[in-house]
Amino acid sequence: MTGDGLLVQRRLSLVDLLDRLLAGGVVVAGDLTLRIADVDLIRINLHALISSIDDQVPSPWESWEPRESWVSREEAGA
Amino acid sequence: MNHEELLYAYAVTRDDGTPGAGDLETLTGVAGESVRPVRHLGLTTLVGQVPAAGFDEAALRASLEDVAWLEKAARAHQRVIDAVSAGGACVLPLRLATVYRDETGVRRMLADRHAQLGAALDRLDGCVEWGVKVHAVGSAGQAPAATGSSSGAGPPAPRAAMSGRDYLRSRAAARHADEEGARREDEAARGIHAALTALAEQTRIYPPRQGSLAGPSGRNVLNAAYLVRRESGGRFTSAAAGLAGLAPEDGVRLELTGPWAPYSFAGQATTGQPTAGEEIP
C-alpha cells in the first residue's frame, strides 16, 4: 500500500512536470521540432497511459472552460 | 559534428546569467550527455549533443509515448533547468523535444527570436513559479463522475420498504447535499486563488485534473501556477500555508509545489492569458 502510494505520488509529480514541459516552456522552431498538434496528441496519450495505472481511464483533457469569475481578474489586470 | 548527432536544446538565458563551464561540468542531459552553452547576440542556449538515432522526428514521436522514456527525459530536462536557475539567473525553459541539426540552427533561432526572447527574459527576471492545487476532501463533494467510486456517499439504494416517492426524495436530498458541498468547495478555491493572485505577478490556470490524475484525494477544484518575485517568495508560501491551514474547514486541501523555473509563463505574452500553450507572437 505504501509502495503504491509512493508510485502514485511519483506519477502525479511527473504529471505536474509534464504539464509544465509540454503545455509551458518557450516554443521556438527547432530544426526538428514536433508540431504543437503532435505534442498535444502526446499529452493526451500520455495522460491516458499514466492514468491507466488505475482501473478507470477517464479522458483527462476534456474540453474545459476556466470559470469566468476566476479568469476575469487576470484578463482585466495584467 | 557529423549528421549522426543532433543538438537537444534545454533553455535560453542571457549570456551574463549563464553559469560557467565549471557549473555545467557534472550536469548531464536527456541522453546522459554533457551540457554546453551556444552563445549568440547576448543570448545563450544550453544544448546537449544527442544521437540522431534516438532523437530524430520518428524516434522522438515513438519515445514520447513511452512513459518510462518520457519520465527520464522530463526529469533530465528539469535537472538542467534547475541547475542553471540555481544561481538566480533568469531561465526560459524550452518546450520538451526541441532539437537542432547543428549550432548554426541554434544561432539562427536566437537571431530570429531575439526580441521576443529578450522581452520574456526581462519580464520573468527575478521571478519563480509556484504551483497550487486544491482538492475537495469533504465527503459531500466527492463528485461520483470524478472518483468513479460506487461505494460511499451516494444515495441509498432503494429498498423494498422504501416507497418510490421516498426514494426520489432521498435522491434529491443527496443530490442537493452534493451540489451544496461542491459549491462550497468551488467557493473556497476561488477565495484561495484570489488571495494568491494578489501576491503574484501573473497567474495561469490549468484544467483541473480528472479522474485518477487527481490523485488519491477528491475532485481537483483548482490547478494553477503563480509567477512570484523571488523576494516575495516567503510571503507567498506563508500565505499558502495559512490558506492550507484553513482549507479543511471548507472541505478542501491545498497542495503547494515549487519553486519552479517559470515554465508556465515563459511562452506567454504579457497579457497573462490563462489559456494554454500559445507561443510568443
Contacts between the chains, C-beta under 8 A, distances in Angstrom:
chain1	res1	chain2	res2	distance
A	5	B	216	7.2
A	8	B	215	6.6
A	8	B	216	6.2
A	9	B	215	8.0
A	12	B	213	7.3
A	12	B	215	5.2
A	13	B	257	7.7
A	14	B	71	5.4
A	14	B	74	6.7
A	15	B	209	7.3
A	15	B	213	5.9
A	16	B	131	6.2
A	16	B	257	5.8
A	17	B	74	5.2
A	17	B	75	7.2
A	17	B	78	5.9
A	18	B	70	7.3
A	18	B	74	5.8
A	18	B	96	7.9
A	19	B	206	5.8
A	19	B	223	8.0
A	20	B	93	7.6
A	20	B	129	7.9
A	20	B	225	7.8
A	20	B	260	6.5
A	20	B	263	3.6
A	20	B	264	6.0
A	21	B	74	5.5
A	21	B	77	6.1
A	21	B	78	7.5
A	21	B	93	7.3
A	21	B	95	6.8
A	21	B	96	4.3
A	21	B	263	6.8
A	22	B	95	6.9
A	22	B	96	5.9
A	23	B	206	7.1
A	23	B	264	7.6
A	23	B	276	5.0
A	23	B	277	5.1
A	24	B	93	7.2
A	24	B	95	7.6
A	24	B	225	7.9
A	24	B	263	3.7
A	24	B	264	4.3
A	24	B	265	7.5
A	24	B	266	6.4
A	24	B	267	6.1
A	24	B	277	7.7
A	25	B	92	7.9
A	25	B	93	4.6
A	25	B	94	5.5
A	25	B	95	3.9
A	25	B	96	7.0
A	25	B	263	5.5
A	25	B	266	5.8
A	25	B	267	5.8
A	26	B	12	6.7
A	26	B	92	4.8
A	26	B	93	6.9
A	26	B	94	5.4
A	26	B	95	6.8
A	26	B	117	7.2
A	26	B	120	6.7
A	26	B	266	4.7
A	26	B	267	5.0
A	26	B	279	7.6
A	26	B	280	6.9
A	27	B	94	7.9
A	27	B	95	5.2
A	27	B	267	5.5
A	27	B	277	7.6
A	27	B	279	4.0
A	27	B	280	7.7
A	28	B	9	7.9
A	28	B	12	7.9
A	28	B	94	6.3
A	28	B	98	6.3
A	28	B	109	5.2
A	28	B	113	5.6
A	28	B	117	7.9
A	28	B	279	7.9
A	29	B	109	6.4
A	29	B	112	7.5
A	30	B	9	6.7
A	30	B	98	4.2
A	30	B	99	5.0
A	30	B	100	5.6
A	30	B	105	7.4
A	30	B	109	7.4
A	31	B	6	7.9
A	31	B	99	6.6
A	31	B	100	4.7
A	31	B	101	4.6
A	31	B	105	4.6
A	32	B	6	6.9
A	32	B	55	7.7
A	32	B	56	6.3
A	32	B	57	5.2
A	32	B	60	7.6
A	32	B	99	4.4
A	32	B	100	7.4
A	32	B	101	7.4
A	33	B	95	8.0
A	33	B	97	7.2
A	33	B	98	5.5
A	33	B	99	6.9
A	34	B	57	7.0
A	34	B	60	6.4
A	34	B	61	6.7
A	34	B	64	7.7
A	34	B	97	5.6
A	36	B	277	7.0
A	38	B	61	6.6
A	39	B	95	7.1
A	39	B	96	7.8
A	39	B	97	7.7
A	40	B	277	7.9
A	42	B	61	7.8
A	42	B	64	4.6
A	42	B	65	6.6
A	45	B	65	5.2
A	46	B	64	7.5
A	46	B	65	7.1
A	46	B	67	6.8
A	46	B	70	6.5
A	47	B	213	6.3
A	49	B	65	7.3
A	49	B	67	5.1
A	50	B	67	6.3
A	50	B	213	6.9
A	51	B	211	6.0
A	51	B	212	4.6
A	51	B	213	5.3
A	53	B	212	7.1
A	54	B	211	7.5
A	54	B	212	3.8
A	56	B	148	4.4
A	56	B	211	5.6
A	56	B	212	5.9
A	57	B	211	7.6
A	57	B	212	7.8
A	58	B	148	7.4
A	58	B	210	5.2
A	58	B	211	3.4
A	58	B	212	7.3
A	59	B	210	7.1
A	60	B	209	6.8
A	60	B	210	4.4
A	60	B	211	6.3
A	60	B	213	5.0
A	61	B	207	6.5
A	61	B	210	7.8
A	62	B	210	6.8
A	64	B	207	4.3
A	64	B	208	7.2
A	66	B	205	5.0
A	66	B	274	5.5
A	66	B	275	7.6
A	67	B	186	7.7
A	67	B	190	7.5
A	69	B	190	6.2
A	70	B	190	6.2
A	70	B	193	5.8
A	70	B	205	6.2
A	70	B	274	7.8
A	71	B	205	6.7
A	71	B	274	5.1
A	73	B	194	7.0
A	73	B	197	5.8
A	73	B	203	8.0
A	74	B	197	7.2
A	74	B	202	7.2
A	74	B	203	5.4
A	74	B	272	4.5
A	74	B	273	7.5
A	74	B	274	5.6
A	75	B	271	7.5
A	75	B	272	7.4
A	75	B	273	7.3
A	75	B	274	7.8
A	77	B	272	7.1
A	78	B	201	7.9
A	78	B	202	5.6
A	78	B	270	6.9
A	78	B	271	6.1
A	78	B	272	3.2
